[in-house]
Amino acid sequence: MEIKGKKAAVFGGASGMGRASAELLAARGADVAVLDRPGSAGVEVAAAVGGSFHPVDVTDFEGTEQALAAAVADLGSLHVTVTTAGGGVAGRTLGKDGPHDLATFRRVLDLNAVATFNISRLAAAHMSRNEPEDPEVTGERGVIVTTSSIAAFEGQIGQVAYSAAKAAIAGMCLTMARDLGSLGIRVLAIAPSLFETGAVAKIPDDVKISLVKDAAFPKRLGRPEEYAKLVLAIVDNPMLNGQCLRLDAGQRFAPR
């Protein structure tokens, strides 16, 4: 899909990989709406990319529907969504204090898997109303990009909730792509390794080196702009569909 002139909504767009995606999409000529938590840097990021900001808590599912509708109203239509919002907690299936807290497990699933599905299903409804791009060539109406993690495949000790949530996101891709294929809507997930975002960016350099020692190359944390570059490649290439793409420098997580 040609990026220039398209309408994109980026969830988690106020920081990290979401911010880098919003900035790069805008630089390539897309109109961008930034959606993130109230009190985030969303207003500043949206102003910098010439877009709009819409506060949202992705675990407020009805509120998410309203925020996306407002973003689409500002944009005029919707062709691309990027969802980077998410997070996790540390906890073993059975720890010193007993079994993993079930409410905590559910919260992690809501924040990652359920929120991602909610955004994707709503985005698909908006995208389905688009006129197809180049009907004789691709017939595309939209691209949905979500964020999994390599923890979905090699979850470490204490990551059971996070790994389950990110595995669910990876598992949605092919089925959702098949569901939406007749409408010309593609669905992909990106599974990053450790990136220079959030709390990870504040870790001392010597600790960062130890965290990426198992990477093939480069042996460093990923950079938000490298995630954003993959987002653009996904949008640009109509043959990419229905899969979860690892972005990990060849790293495989060890048990701890």
C-alpha positions in Angstrom: 0.0 0.0 0.0 1.3 3.4 -0.9 1.9 5.3 2.3 1.7 8.8 1.1 -1.7 10.3 1.7 -3.0 7.4 3.8 -4.6 7.7 7.2 -2.9 6.0 10.1 -3.8 5.6 13.8 -1.0 4.7 16.2 -1.9 3.3 19.6 0.9 3.8 22.1 2.1 6.6 19.8 3.4 8.9 22.5 6.6 7.1 23.2 9.0 4.3 22.1 8.2 2.2 19.1 4.8 3.8 18.7 6.2 7.3 18.6 8.9 6.3 16.1 6.2 4.7 13.9 4.0 7.8 14.0 7.0 10.0 13.1 8.2 7.8 10.2 4.7 7.3 8.8 4.2 11.1 8.9 7.6 11.7 7.3 6.5 9.4 4.4 3.4 11.5 3.9 0.7 9.7 5.9 -1.8 11.6 8.1 -1.4 10.4 11.6 -3.5 10.2 14.7 -1.7 9.5 18.0 -3.6 7.6 20.7 -2.1 7.0 24.1 -2.8 7.5 27.8 -3.9 10.8 29.3 -0.9 12.6 30.6 1.5 11.1 28.1 3.5 13.1 25.6 0.8 12.4 23.0 -0.1 16.1 22.5 3.5 17.0 21.8 4.1 14.1 19.5 0.9 14.7 17.5 1.8 18.4 17.1 5.3 17.4 15.9 3.9 15.1 13.2 1.1 17.5 12.2 -1.6 15.1 13.5 -4.2 14.8 16.3 -4.0 13.3 19.8 -6.7 11.2 21.3 -6.3 10.1 25.0 -7.2 6.5 25.6 -6.8 3.7 28.1 -6.8 0.5 25.9 -8.2 -1.6 28.7 -11.3 0.6 28.6 -12.8 -1.2 25.6 -15.8 1.1 25.1 -13.6 4.1 25.5 -11.2 2.7 22.9 -14.0 2.4 20.4 -14.9 6.1 21.0 -11.3 7.3 20.8 -10.7 5.4 17.5 -14.0 6.8 16.1 -12.9 10.3 17.0 -9.5 9.7 15.4 -11.1 8.4 12.2 -13.4 11.4 12.2 -10.3 13.7 12.3 -8.4 11.7 9.7 -11.4 11.3 7.4 -10.8 7.5 7.0 -8.5 4.8 8.2 -5.9 2.7 6.2 -3.3 1.7 8.8 -3.3 0.9 12.5 -0.2 0.3 14.6 -0.7 -1.0 18.1 2.3 -1.0 20.5 0.4 -0.4 23.7 1.1 -3.3 26.2 3.1 -4.5 29.1 3.6 -7.2 31.7 4.4 -8.2 35.2 6.8 -10.7 36.7 5.4 -13.8 38.4 5.9 -17.5 38.3 3.1 -20.0 37.8 3.8 -21.1 41.4 6.0 -18.8 43.5 7.0 -18.5 47.1 3.7 -16.9 48.0 1.6 -19.5 46.2 0.0 -19.8 42.7 0.2 -16.9 40.3 -2.5 -14.3 41.0 -5.4 -14.9 38.6 -6.6 -11.3 38.5 -3.1 -10.2 37.6 -3.0 -12.8 34.8 -6.3 -11.5 33.5 -5.1 -7.9 33.6 -2.0 -8.7 31.5 -4.2 -10.5 29.0 -6.6 -7.6 28.8 -3.8 -5.0 28.4 -2.2 -7.0 25.6 -4.3 -9.6 23.9 -7.8 -8.4 24.4 -7.0 -4.7 23.8 -5.1 -5.6 20.6 -8.0 -7.7 19.4 -10.5 -4.9 20.2 -8.5 -2.3 18.4 -8.0 -4.6 15.4 -11.7 -5.6 15.1 -12.7 -1.9 15.3 -10.0 -0.8 12.8 -11.2 -3.5 10.3 -14.7 -2.1 10.4 -13.4 1.4 9.5 -11.1 0.1 6.9 -13.8 -2.0 5.2 -15.5 1.2 4.1 -12.5 2.4 2.1 -12.4 2.3 -1.7 -9.8 -0.4 -2.6 -6.4 0.9 -3.7 -5.5 -0.1 -7.3 -8.3 -2.7 -7.7 -6.6 -4.3 -10.6 -3.3 -4.7 -8.8 -3.8 -5.3 -5.1 -7.3 -4.1 -4.1 -6.1 -3.2 -0.6 -8.2 -1.4 1.9 -6.1 -1.5 5.0 -3.2 -2.8 7.0 -3.3 -3.8 10.7 0.0 -4.0 12.5 0.2 -5.4 16.1 3.0 -6.0 18.5 3.9 -9.4 20.0 7.3 -10.3 21.5 9.9 -13.0 21.2 8.7 -13.9 24.7 5.7 -15.4 22.9 8.0 -18.1 21.7 10.7 -18.3 24.4 9.2 -16.9 27.5 11.5 -16.6 30.4 10.9 -17.7 34.0 8.4 -15.4 35.5 6.9 -14.3 32.2 4.0 -16.7 32.0 1.3 -14.0 31.8 3.2 -11.8 29.4 4.2 -14.8 27.2 0.6 -16.0 27.0 -0.6 -12.6 26.1 2.0 -12.0 23.4 1.5 -15.6 22.0 -2.2 -14.8 21.6 -1.3 -11.7 19.5 1.0 -13.8 17.4 -1.7 -16.5 17.0 -4.3 -14.0 15.8 -2.4 -13.0 12.7 -3.2 -15.8 10.2 -6.8 -16.3 11.3 -7.5 -12.6 11.3 -5.8 -12.2 7.9 -8.0 -15.0 6.5 -11.1 -13.4 8.1 -10.3 -10.1 6.4 -8.7 -11.2 3.2 -11.8 -10.9 1.1 -12.0 -7.2 2.2 -8.4 -6.5 1.1 -7.2 -5.9 4.7 -3.8 -7.4 5.8 -2.8 -8.3 9.3 0.7 -8.8 10.7 2.4 -8.7 14.1 6.0 -7.7 14.9 7.8 -9.6 17.7 10.6 -7.5 19.0 13.4 -8.6 21.3 14.6 -6.1 23.9 14.4 -2.5 22.6 15.6 0.9 24.0 12.1 1.8 25.3 10.5 2.4 28.6 12.2 1.0 31.7 14.6 -1.0 29.5 16.2 2.2 28.2 17.2 3.1 31.8 19.1 -0.1 32.5 22.9 0.4 33.0 25.0 -0.2 29.9 26.8 -3.2 31.4 23.5 -4.9 32.2 22.2 -4.2 28.7 25.3 -5.9 27.2 24.5 -9.0 29.3 20.9 -9.0 28.1 21.8 -9.3 24.5 24.8 -11.6 24.7 22.9 -14.4 22.9 22.0 -12.2 19.9 23.6 -13.2 16.6 24.2 -9.6 15.4 24.0 -6.8 16.3 24.7 -7.4 20.0 22.7 -4.5 21.3 19.2 -3.5 22.1 16.9 -2.6 19.3 16.1 1.0 18.5 12.6 2.3 18.1 13.2 3.5 14.6 14.1 0.0 13.6 10.7 -1.1 14.6 9.2 1.8 12.7 11.1 0.8 9.6 9.5 -2.6 9.7 6.1 -1.1 10.0 6.7 0.9 6.8 8.0 -2.2 5.0 4.9 -4.1 6.1 2.6 -1.4 4.8 4.5 -1.0 1.6 4.6 -4.7 0.6 1.2 -6.3 -0.2 2.7 -9.9 -0.1 3.4 -9.6 3.6 0.3 -11.0 5.4 -0.9 -13.3 8.1 2.3 -13.8 10.1 4.3 -12.7 13.1 7.7 -11.2 12.1 10.6 -11.5 14.6 12.7 -8.4 15.0 15.4 -9.7 17.3 18.9 -9.7 15.8 18.8 -13.5 15.9 18.3 -13.5 19.7 16.6 -16.4 21.5 15.7 -15.8 25.1 17.3 -18.2 27.7 15.2 -19.4 30.6 16.4 -16.5 32.7 
